[in-house]
Amino acid sequence: MNSSVKNLNNFPFAAIIGQEEMKLALQLNVIDPKIGGVMIMGDRGTGKSTTIRALADLLPDITIIKNDPFNTDPKGLNKEYETENIKIPMVELPLGATEDRVCGTINLKEILSGGSSTFEPGLLARANRGILYVDEINLLDDHLVDVLLDSAASGWNTVEREGISIKHPAKFILVGSGNPEEGELRPQLLDRFGMHAEIRTIREPNLRVKIVEERISFDQSPESWFEQYESSQLDVQSRISNAQNLLSQVTISDVY
Protein backbone atom coordinates (compact mmCIF):
# COMPACT_ATOMS: atom_id res chain seq x y z
CA MET A 1 0.00 0.00 0.00
CA ASN A 2 1.05 3.56 -0.62
CA SER A 3 2.77 4.68 2.60
CA SER A 4 0.85 7.97 2.50
CA VAL A 5 -2.37 6.16 3.40
CA LYS A 6 -0.90 3.74 5.90
CA ASN A 7 -0.10 4.56 9.50
CA LEU A 8 -0.43 1.50 11.69
CA ASN A 9 -0.92 3.68 14.76
CA ASN A 10 -4.12 5.25 13.41
CA PHE A 11 -7.45 3.64 12.60
CA PRO A 12 -8.22 3.78 8.83
CA PHE A 13 -10.42 6.74 7.92
CA ALA A 14 -12.49 4.63 5.51
CA ALA A 15 -13.31 2.16 8.31
CA ILE A 16 -14.84 4.70 10.68
CA ILE A 17 -18.52 3.98 11.26
CA GLY A 18 -21.03 6.83 11.19
CA GLN A 19 -20.31 10.48 12.13
CA GLU A 20 -20.77 11.51 8.49
CA GLU A 21 -21.20 15.21 9.30
CA MET A 22 -17.84 15.35 11.08
CA LYS A 23 -16.06 13.46 8.32
CA LEU A 24 -17.54 15.70 5.63
CA ALA A 25 -16.64 18.92 7.47
CA LEU A 26 -13.03 17.78 7.88
CA GLN A 27 -12.68 16.78 4.23
CA LEU A 28 -14.18 20.07 3.02
CA ASN A 29 -11.68 22.07 5.08
CA VAL A 30 -8.80 20.05 3.68
CA ILE A 31 -10.07 20.67 0.15
CA ASP A 32 -10.53 24.40 0.77
CA PRO A 33 -8.68 25.74 3.83
CA LYS A 34 -10.27 29.16 3.23
CA ILE A 35 -13.43 27.74 4.83
CA GLY A 36 -11.85 28.66 8.15
CA GLY A 37 -11.52 25.48 10.18
CA VAL A 38 -14.04 23.32 12.00
CA MET A 39 -15.25 23.05 15.58
CA ILE A 40 -16.37 19.55 16.58
CA MET A 41 -18.42 19.22 19.75
CA GLY A 42 -19.59 15.91 21.13
CA ASP A 43 -19.51 13.45 23.99
CA ARG A 44 -16.36 11.62 24.98
CA GLY A 45 -15.90 8.43 22.97
CA THR A 46 -17.52 9.65 19.76
CA GLY A 47 -14.32 9.26 17.73
CA LYS A 48 -13.32 12.92 17.36
CA SER A 49 -9.57 12.48 17.79
CA THR A 50 -9.54 9.13 15.97
CA THR A 51 -11.23 10.64 12.90
CA ILE A 52 -8.99 13.70 12.74
CA ARG A 53 -5.79 11.67 12.99
CA ALA A 54 -7.09 9.18 10.42
CA LEU A 55 -7.84 11.92 7.89
CA ALA A 56 -4.35 13.38 8.27
CA ASP A 57 -2.91 10.06 7.06
CA LEU A 58 -4.71 10.48 3.73
CA LEU A 59 -3.31 13.90 2.91
CA PRO A 60 -0.63 14.25 0.21
CA ASP A 61 3.00 15.14 0.75
CA ILE A 62 4.17 18.75 0.46
CA THR A 63 7.52 20.07 -0.73
CA ILE A 64 9.50 22.21 1.71
CA ILE A 65 12.96 23.70 1.98
CA LYS A 66 15.03 20.93 3.52
CA ASN A 67 15.18 21.06 7.34
CA ASP A 68 13.19 24.29 7.38
CA PRO A 69 11.34 24.66 10.74
CA PHE A 70 8.52 26.62 9.10
CA ASN A 71 7.80 24.14 6.27
CA THR A 72 8.48 26.91 3.76
CA ASP A 73 7.28 26.31 0.20
CA PRO A 74 10.26 26.79 -2.16
CA LYS A 75 7.98 27.52 -5.11
CA GLY A 76 8.29 31.09 -6.37
CA LEU A 77 11.40 31.94 -4.34
CA ASN A 78 14.24 33.76 -6.09
CA LYS A 79 16.90 31.46 -4.67
CA GLU A 80 17.40 27.75 -5.30
CA TYR A 81 17.16 25.58 -2.19
CA GLU A 82 17.62 21.92 -1.45
CA THR A 83 14.15 20.51 -0.91
CA GLU A 84 12.43 17.50 0.61
CA ASN A 85 8.92 16.06 0.69
CA ILE A 86 7.12 15.58 4.00
CA LYS A 87 3.65 14.56 5.09
CA ILE A 88 1.32 17.49 5.59
CA PRO A 89 1.98 18.25 9.28
CA MET A 90 -0.65 17.30 11.81
CA VAL A 91 0.19 19.07 15.07
CA GLU A 92 -1.71 18.44 18.29
CA LEU A 93 -1.73 21.17 20.90
CA PRO A 94 -1.72 19.71 24.42
CA LEU A 95 -4.12 21.27 26.93
CA GLY A 96 -1.36 22.39 29.30
CA ALA A 97 0.82 24.02 26.63
CA THR A 98 2.46 27.34 27.50
CA GLU A 99 2.49 30.39 25.24
CA ASP A 100 6.23 29.89 24.60
CA ARG A 101 5.62 26.35 23.40
CA VAL A 102 2.79 27.46 21.12
CA CYS A 103 4.31 30.63 19.67
CA GLY A 104 8.03 30.01 20.09
CA THR A 105 10.59 31.98 22.04
CA ILE A 106 13.23 34.60 21.31
CA ASN A 107 16.60 33.59 22.74
CA LEU A 108 17.93 36.83 24.19
CA LYS A 109 21.11 35.17 25.44
CA GLU A 110 22.00 34.11 21.90
CA ILE A 111 21.23 37.58 20.56
CA LEU A 112 23.38 39.31 23.17
CA SER A 113 26.28 36.92 22.55
CA GLY A 114 26.08 37.44 18.78
CA GLY A 115 24.75 33.97 18.02
CA SER A 116 22.54 33.08 15.07
CA SER A 117 19.97 30.85 16.82
CA THR A 118 17.82 33.71 18.01
CA PHE A 119 14.40 32.10 17.61
CA GLU A 120 13.16 28.76 18.87
CA PRO A 121 10.04 27.86 16.82
CA GLY A 122 6.90 26.64 18.53
CA LEU A 123 3.88 24.58 17.54
CA LEU A 124 2.53 27.29 15.23
CA ALA A 125 5.70 27.04 13.14
CA ARG A 126 5.40 23.25 12.93
CA ALA A 127 1.75 23.54 11.90
CA ASN A 128 2.42 25.92 9.00
CA ARG A 129 0.85 24.48 5.80
CA GLY A 130 -0.80 21.75 7.84
CA ILE A 131 -3.43 21.04 10.47
CA LEU A 132 -3.42 22.29 14.05
CA TYR A 133 -5.67 20.17 16.26
CA VAL A 134 -6.77 21.38 19.69
CA ASP A 135 -8.66 18.80 21.72
CA GLU A 136 -10.78 20.13 24.60
CA ILE A 137 -10.46 23.61 23.16
CA ASN A 138 -13.28 24.75 25.44
CA LEU A 139 -10.92 24.18 28.39
CA LEU A 140 -7.95 26.00 26.84
CA ASP A 141 -6.78 29.26 28.39
CA ASP A 142 -8.57 32.24 26.81
CA HIS A 143 -5.30 33.98 25.95
CA LEU A 144 -3.98 30.97 24.04
CA VAL A 145 -7.29 30.64 22.21
CA ASP A 146 -6.99 34.26 21.09
CA VAL A 147 -3.43 33.64 19.88
CA LEU A 148 -4.55 30.61 17.84
CA LEU A 149 -7.51 32.41 16.31
CA ASP A 150 -5.45 35.48 15.39
CA SER A 151 -2.80 33.34 13.70
CA ALA A 152 -5.39 31.24 11.89
CA ALA A 153 -7.09 34.39 10.57
CA SER A 154 -3.94 36.30 9.58
CA GLY A 155 -1.67 33.43 8.56
CA TRP A 156 1.18 34.88 10.63
CA ASN A 157 2.64 34.45 14.11
CA THR A 158 4.45 37.34 15.76
CA VAL A 159 6.65 36.92 18.83
CA GLU A 160 7.86 40.00 20.68
CA ARG A 161 10.21 40.22 23.64
CA GLU A 162 12.24 43.08 25.08
CA GLY A 163 11.74 45.23 22.00
CA ILE A 164 12.66 42.41 19.59
CA SER A 165 10.04 41.15 17.16
CA ILE A 166 10.07 38.04 14.96
CA LYS A 167 7.34 37.14 12.49
CA HIS A 168 6.84 33.91 10.56
CA PRO A 169 4.07 32.34 8.43
CA ALA A 170 1.51 30.25 10.31
CA LYS A 171 -1.10 29.15 7.78
CA PHE A 172 -2.94 26.12 9.06
CA ILE A 173 -6.36 24.49 9.22
CA LEU A 174 -7.58 24.94 12.78
CA VAL A 175 -9.57 22.00 14.11
CA GLY A 176 -11.00 22.20 17.60
CA SER A 177 -12.95 19.61 19.54
CA GLY A 178 -14.55 19.43 22.93
CA ASN A 179 -17.12 17.85 25.18
CA PRO A 180 -19.89 20.34 26.07
CA GLU A 181 -20.34 18.64 29.44
CA GLU A 182 -16.79 19.57 30.46
CA GLY A 183 -16.97 23.31 29.87
CA GLU A 184 -18.90 26.06 28.15
CA LEU A 185 -17.82 27.23 24.73
CA ARG A 186 -17.43 30.97 24.34
CA PRO A 187 -19.85 32.28 21.67
CA GLN A 188 -17.13 34.47 20.15
CA LEU A 189 -14.93 31.38 19.80
CA LEU A 190 -17.53 29.48 17.82
CA ASP A 191 -18.03 32.52 15.56
CA ARG A 192 -14.40 32.30 14.42
CA PHE A 193 -14.72 28.81 12.92
CA GLY A 194 -16.01 28.34 9.39
CA MET A 195 -17.87 25.16 10.29
CA HIS A 196 -19.40 23.57 13.37
CA ALA A 197 -20.16 19.87 13.66
CA GLU A 198 -22.18 18.58 16.59
CA ILE A 199 -21.85 14.83 16.95
CA ARG A 200 -23.66 12.41 19.22
CA THR A 201 -22.92 9.02 20.68
CA ILE A 202 -24.12 6.17 18.51
CA ARG A 203 -26.77 4.47 20.63
CA GLU A 204 -27.95 1.67 18.33
CA PRO A 205 -26.83 -1.49 20.22
CA ASN A 206 -25.68 -3.48 17.19
CA LEU A 207 -23.57 -0.60 15.87
CA ARG A 208 -22.01 0.04 19.27
CA VAL A 209 -21.02 -3.61 19.55
CA LYS A 210 -19.60 -3.53 16.01
CA ILE A 211 -17.52 -0.42 16.77
CA VAL A 212 -15.97 -2.04 19.85
CA GLU A 213 -15.32 -5.33 18.07
CA GLU A 214 -13.68 -3.62 15.09
CA ARG A 215 -11.46 -1.49 17.31
CA ILE A 216 -10.28 -4.58 19.19
CA SER A 217 -9.66 -6.36 15.90
CA PHE A 218 -7.68 -3.41 14.54
CA ASP A 219 -5.49 -3.22 17.65
CA GLN A 220 -4.71 -6.93 17.34
CA SER A 221 -3.83 -6.86 13.63
CA PRO A 222 -3.54 -3.36 12.10
CA GLU A 223 -1.63 -4.64 9.07
CA SER A 224 -4.50 -6.85 7.92
CA TRP A 225 -6.95 -4.01 8.51
CA PHE A 226 -5.10 -1.71 6.15
CA GLU A 227 -4.98 -4.46 3.55
CA GLN A 228 -8.75 -4.84 3.89
CA TYR A 229 -9.39 -1.10 3.48
CA GLU A 230 -6.62 -0.30 1.01
CA SER A 231 -8.98 0.31 -1.91
CA SER A 232 -11.37 2.43 0.16
CA GLN A 233 -8.52 4.48 1.63
CA LEU A 234 -7.08 5.19 -1.81
CA ASP A 235 -10.55 6.13 -3.06
CA VAL A 236 -10.99 8.76 -0.33
CA GLN A 237 -7.50 10.10 -0.98
CA SER A 238 -8.19 10.31 -4.72
CA ARG A 239 -11.49 12.15 -4.21
CA ILE A 240 -9.82 14.72 -1.94
CA SER A 241 -7.00 15.25 -4.44
CA ASN A 242 -9.40 15.61 -7.39
CA ALA A 243 -11.56 18.08 -5.47
CA GLN A 244 -8.50 20.19 -4.64
CA ASN A 245 -7.55 20.29 -8.32
CA LEU A 246 -11.08 21.24 -9.38
CA LEU A 247 -11.62 23.86 -6.68
CA SER A 248 -10.53 26.79 -8.84
CA GLN A 249 -13.21 25.88 -11.39
CA VAL A 250 -16.07 25.86 -8.90
CA THR A 251 -18.60 28.68 -9.17
CA ILE A 252 -21.38 29.34 -6.70
CA SER A 253 -24.53 31.07 -7.83
CA ASP A 254 -26.17 33.81 -5.80
CA VAL A 255 -28.68 32.62 -3.23
CA TYR A 256 -31.64 34.82 -2.38
Disulfide bonds with the S-S distance in Angstrom:
none
